Amino acid sequence: MKDISHLLRVAGIFVLVVAGFLVVRHFMVPKSFGEVGHYRADAVDEIRALKQHYSGDAACPACHKGQSQEKAQGGHRGVRCESCHGALQEHVEQPKSVKPGKPKESEMRSFCGRCHEKSLSKPPKFPQQNLKEHNPGIACDQCHPAHKPQ
């Protein structure tokens, strides 16, 4: 019996660890976890209840016909308004008091450079520029209108 006593102690510790794990797991795992897959089912309702920040661009053409038509004909036709102007749901709800964001003149080159700075990782036909060499010191929108760039 003396020979297996150390094995019984290890087995007892193992059983206590597993039991402790199961107790902790019971209290830590949310009740809705696993109901509809490997996530919390309650998360869908919690996310739906959050305040919406993005308008989805559906409301933009109603008030901004000129800019929308110009954008639809230009190189930025596939870019959503909120990509450059930020979250616009509050602007849609209160158009007089909440104005969309616009890049400052001094930040225009770095702002446009987020997408158009030359990089080998971008497709070769995507419009790219080396901003250090291409018209240094001049804001991009001086030559390229933002809604219909050429």
N, C-alpha and C positions, 0 to 999 in steps of 0.2 A: 504494500500500500504506500510505503514511503516513496517508492520510485515514481508513482503517478501523481503524487500530491502537487508537485509543481505544475503538471499539466492541468490538473483540476483548477488551480489558481488562475492560470492563464485563460482557461475556458470560462471561468466565472467573470473575469475582467472583461473578456470579449462579450459575454452576454450582457453585462452592465453597460458597456459602451454602445452596443446595438440598441438596447432598450432606451438609453439616454438619447440616442440619435432619433429614434422613433417618437419619443415624447416631444423633443424640441421641434422636429419636423411637423408634428401635429399642430403646434401653436404658431409656427412660422409660415406655413404654406396657406395662402388665402383659400377660403371655402370654394370659390368659383374656379380655382385652377384646375384645368383638365376637363372641364365640362364640354367644351367644344374645340378641343385641340390642346396643344402644349402652350397655353397662355391663360391669363385670367379673363374669364368671360365678362366680368364686371368692367374691365378696362374699356370696352367698346362704348358703354353708356357714359363712363367718366369722361372719355375723350369727346364724345358728342356734346356733353354739357359745358365744355370749355368755351370761352368767348372766342368767336371767330375773328381773325385778324386779316385774312386775305379775302379779297372779293372774287378772285378767280377771273378777272378781266371781263366778265359778262356785262357789267354795268358801264364800262368805260365808253363804248361807242354811243350810248344814249346821249351823253353830254359833250363828248369830245369827238364829234363827227370828223372834223378836219384832220386832227391828229391821227385818228383811227384809219381813215382812208389813206393818208400819206404813209403811215406805217405799213398798211396792207400791201402797198406797192413797192416798198423798199426792202433792203437787205435785212432788216430787223423784223420782218413780218412774223417769224416763228418765235420771237422773243416776247414773253409776257410783259405787260406794262409794269407789273410789280417787281420784275427783275431789276429794273433801274430806279423805279420810284418808291420802292418799299411797300409795306403792307397798306392796303387802301380801303379796307372795310369801313373804317371810321370816316374816311372821306366820302364814301358812298352814302353813309348814313347822315352826315353833316357836311355837305359840300361847301357851305359858306364859311364855316369856322375851321375846318381841318383841310389844310392844303397838302397835296402830294409833295414828297421830297424830290429834290433835284440836285444833282452833283454841283458843287461849287466850281466856279471857273478855275480856281487854283488847284483843284483836285481832279479835274476832268481827265488829264492824261493818265493818271494812275487808275481812275475809275474805268475808263475804256480799256486800259491795259489789262484789267482782270480777265477779259475775254480775248483781246486782240494782240497782246504781247507775243512776239515770235517765240514759238516753242516747237521742238521736233515731235512732241507728243500729239500735236493737233493735225488734222487732215491737211494735206498740201493745198487744197483748194479753199480752205477757210481763210478769210482775210486776216493777215497777220502783219505786224510792223515791228521793226526794231525801234522802240520809242526813243532811244538815245540818239539815233541818227535821223529819224523821220520828223522834220519840222520841229526841232527842239524849242521849247519855250512858248509854243503856240497851243492853245486849247484845241482839242480835236474837233469840237463843234464849230470852229471858225471856218473849216473847210468841208466838214462832213456833217450835215444836219442829222441829229440823233434819230429822228423818226424815219428818215429816208436817206441813209448813208449811201455813198457811191464808192 
